[in-house]
Amino acid sequence: MKKILFLLAAATLLFSFNKPGNDYPFDKWDAATLEKANSAKDAAGYSDEEKKVVYYTNLVRLNPVLFAKTYCAKYLDSAKTKETSFTRSLKNDLSTRFKPVEILTVKQDLTDEALDHAKDSGKNGVIGHFTSDNKSYDFRMKKFKGAYTATAENCDYGYKDGLSIVMHLLIDEGQASVEHRKTIMDKGYKYLGVSIQSHKKEKWTCVMDFANDKN
């Protein structure tokens, strides 16, 4: 029953993007890939949009070329995003540079950290990886020593829907090193925690905490 409900939900998502008359090949996404990407479907405490952050992140990891032709192309067109060197480099990276990598699965400890930072940032209007009382990212991540060998964090501002958050981080406008994009596509990371919270200055913030396996 759960599988049927998921496939119906996935079909609804695809239909909303794949209306007659457009050139985006959403029908190329097979049901098995869509189901695999939805690794947060049963994640405790996750909102629908937080689940979608995980879902779209996994889709672009599983098939960057098809993501470029579907969700990325449709988003850039429908959002009427101005073409820049960053949107061009993203399309090129997805089409030629990035290789398919495995999905990310949700971990509760990473989710708790993302939630804490998103709430603190939002309540106090903080931007970036430092807490409102000036604790650094490295200090915050000390708690994971021994559990993971590497961690990373993406913070996004101004968006509350999953696709916009993932696309904004993938475009990474103004970030010369496009580290957010690279983090999303990094094959070394296996786990993820996500939280979307209201933000005092930017309306919304999303924190994504990534980690790899313990050696």
N, C-alpha and C positions, 0 to 999 in steps of 0.2 A: 504493500500500500504506500509506504514512504517513497519507494522508487517511482511509482506512478505519479504521486503528487509532485515530486521533484521535476519529472520530465514535463509535466503540465506547466509548472512554473517556468522552467527553462524555455519552453515553447512560447510562452507569453512574453518573456523577455526578448526572444529573438524576433517575434512578430512586431513588437513595438519599435524595433530598429529596422526591420526588413519589410517595409511596406512596398506594394507594387510600384514599379516605375523607377526604382533606384538601382544602383550598380554595385551594391555591397553584397558579397556572396555569403550571407549568414547561413545559408543552407549547407555550407561545407563543414560547419561545426557538427560533429557527430555526437550522439547522445552519450556515449561512453566518456568522451572528453569533458562534456558539460557536467556530467555527474562527478567525475574525478576532481574537477576544479572546485566544486562546491564543498570543500573539506570542512568548512565552518558551519555547515547546515545544522548540526546538533550542538554547537558550542553554547555552553551555559552563559546566560546573561548578555549575549550578543544581540544587538538590534538588527533589523533587516539590512540597514545600510552598512553596518559594520561587517556583516556576513558578505555583502556585495564587494566590499574592499578586498576581502580575502579571495572571493570568487574571480574578480577581474584580474587581480594580481596573479592568480594561478593560471588563468587563461593566457595571459601574455607570456608567462613562463613556458607553458606547454607548447604553444604554437605562435611565436612572435610574428611570423610572416602572415598568417591568417588574421591575427589580431590587427595588424597594420591595415589589412584590406577591409576589415569589418568595423570593429568598435572604434579603432583609432580614426579611420577615414570618416566614418559617420559622425563622430564627435567633433572633429575639426571642421567639418562642413556645417553641421547643425548649430554648433556654438559660434559659428562665423569667426573663429579664431584667426587673427591676423597671421599670415605666414611669416615666419622669422627663421633665422639660422637654426634655432632650437627645434622648431617643428620639422624643418627639413632634415636635420640630423637625426631626429627621432625616427622618422619614416625610413631613413637609410639604415639606421641601426637595427630596426625591427625586420627590415627586408633582407639585409645582407650580413650584418655583423653578429647579432645575438643568435645563439643556438638554443634549441629547446632544452629546458631543464626541468627537474622534477618539481612537484607542487610543494607548497608550504602547508604544514599542519599547525593547528592552533594549540598553544600551550598556556596553561592557566597562569603560571608564574610570569610569563611575558605579558599576558593580558593584564594582570594586576599592575605591573610596572607601567604599561601604556596608559591604563586608567588613572593611576596616581598622577602621572606627569600631565596628562591632558586636563584633569580637573584642576591641578595646581596652576597650570599655565592659563587656563581659561578664567579662573576666578580672579587671578592677579594681573591678567593682561600681559603675560610674559611671552616673548617670542624666542624660539630656539631650544637648546638642550639643557640650559641651566634652570634650576628650580627658582622659585620666588625668593628663597633664602640663600641663593647663590651657590647651591651645590652643583658641581659639574656633572656632566654625563658620566665621566670615568668614575666619579665617586658613587653615583647612583648604581652603576653596573657592577660594583664590587660584590654585591650580594650574589651574583651569578658565578663567581669564581668557583671552579670545581664542577659546576653543572654544565657549563658550555665552554668551549675554547675560544669563541669569538662571538661578539654581538654587534649590532648596528641599529640605528634609529632614524626613521624618517618622520618629520613633522610637517604637516600641511595646514594651511590657514585659509579660511573664507568659504569653504565648501562643506556641505553636509551629506551629499549623495555619493555613493561609492564610486561610480564611474568617473565623476568629475575629480574626485580626490586622486584616484590612480592616474588619470590622464594628466593632471596638473603636475604630479611628481615625475611622471615619465617625460613630459616636455621639459621640465626643470628650467624654465625661462630665467635667464640671468645668472645661472650657476655654471660657470665656465667648465667645471670638472664633471658636471651632470652626475654627481654622486648619488642623488636620490634614484635616478634611473638605473645606475649601475647596481645599487643595492637591491632593487627589485629583481633584477635579472641575474644576480650573483648565485651561481650554482652551489656555492658553499653553504648557503643558509638553508635550513631544513624546517625551522619553526618560526612562528609568528604570533604576536599579540597585537590587537587593534582596539583603539577606543576613539570614538567621536564625541566631543563635548562642546558645549557652548563656550564662547570666548568673549571676554570683556571688551576687547578692542576689534577683533577680526570676525566677530559673530560666531565662527566655528573653528575648531581645531581638530585634527586627526593625528594621533600618534600611532606609529607602527614600530614595534620592537621585534627585531630579527635575531636569530641565534642559530649556530650550527651544532653538530653533534659533539658530545664529549669524547675526547680521545680514549 
